[in-house]
């Protein structure tokens, strides 16, 4: 498997989303608004990726970034549910 800039971008987006979600949850942003926070992070990441020419198409960048950011939020919630239950 070849490591590409797109793969590195997705990993960085996932890590940043996870860190911001863990820090802000229930402190700054109520837990019910975390998905909205992840969407905002995904959109910002898409524009950053487009600016640095990682993606030629803005729509693809937004789709990939949103999928990554929302997946991280879902994975985090799944681990928390498993630990609580």
N, C-alpha and C positions, 0 to 999 in steps of 0.2 A: 504494500500500500504506500502510495506516495503522499507525503505531507505537502499540502498546498496552502497558499495564503487564505483560501476560502475556509479550509478546515481550521486553520489557526484562528481565523476571525470568529468562527462559530464557537470554538472553545473559549476564547476571550469573552465573547458575549455571554456565554453560559456562566462563566465564573463571575463576571461583573454583576449579572442579574441575581445570582445566588447570594453574593455578598451584600448587595444593596437590599435585597429582600429580607435577609436575616437581620441586618442592622435596623431597618426601618419598621419591621413588623411589630405592631402593637406599641411602638414608641412614638413614631412620627406619623405613620400611616396606619389606620385601622386595618385589621386583617382582611376585612371584606373588600378593601380597595387594592389589595396586592395584585390581582390580575390586571387592573388598569395601570398600575405602576409598571408591571412587566411589559404591557403593550407600549407604553411610552418609551421604556428602555429599548425595546425592539425597533421602534421607529427611529429613534435617535441613532442606534447602531447601524441601521440601514443607510441613513444619510451619511454617516461617517464612512461606511464601506464604499458607498458610491463616490464620495469625495476623493478617497484614496484609490479609486479605480479598481477595487477588488471585484466589483460587479459592473457590467456595462449597462444593465437594465435596472432601473430603480424599482420596478414592480417585483422582480426576482429578489432583489436585495431586501425589500420589505417582507416578502413572504418567508425567506430564509431566516431573517432576524426575528420575526414574530414567532415562527415555529420554534426557534431555539429558546427565546426568552420564555414563552409560555410553557414549553416542555420542562424547563428548569423549575418553574413555579409549581407545576403539577408533580414533578418528581419529589420536590421538597415536601409538599403537603402529604404525599403518599408515605414518605418515611416518617413524618410526624404522626400520622394516623396509626401506622403500624406500631410505633413506640408507645402511643397512648392506649391502644386497644389490646 
